[in-house]
């Protein structure tokens, strides 16, 4: 509670860092903020060509099947890899002034989350323009799964940010881990395609129920199962709890390590 109260008192600093990150993300580029929408669209195009034309996944309207899961995954992976360097990239600030160090990974994950929300405008646009449609009742569950994913991403972001200060190679290892993690998550394929004997292990992946819920709401247009939401919520809270504890213990020696 003490940490939460302190973070609340520094909320203006968090908002300021979020605005700074969003403005500076594509600063100096010709297309600027449009890259927020272009990046997921280009990735969608590549994966659609590979899995619809070359490897043929055999899934109806595969571009929609993929898109509604790809955007949340991009947020999650960027929160991990970018969050890992959030302390290192602001080491001058960490050395010179006092503030809750959690502010830095929180601000980065939050700016990535806002970026994802903007990308969802593209998803809704595609669903409407193509005539695929939206289930309004199911859509009420979308903010819930977004919050759950944010909690999970923040937990891993705190953990990776603290560990990277001590193990600099983790920054590069996480790039490989997130790439492998994507293929172990049902982003480009259906859960039904996983062999039955691997399903229990597969469900240990905290992103599995989150992607399933996104797809239920936006692709299958059905109300997600409460058990799936609870599974995702419990895993998210557990990861955030662990990440917060590890960060609190390791931050004591950040200045010495930097």
Secondary structure, 3 states (H helix, E strand, C coil): CHHHHHHHHCHHHHHHHHHHHHHHCCCCCCCHHHHHHHHHHHHHHHHHHHHHHHCCCCCCCHHHHHHHHHHHHHHHHHHHHHHHCCCHHHHHHHHHCCCCCHHHHHHHHHHHHHHHHHHHHHHHHHHHHCCCCCCHHHHCCHHHHHHHHHHHHHHHHHHHHHHHHHCCCHHHHHHHHHHHHHHCCCCCCCHHHCCHHHHHHHCCCHHHHHHHHHHHHHCCCCCCCHHHHHHHHHHHHHHHHHHHHHHHHHHHHHHHHC
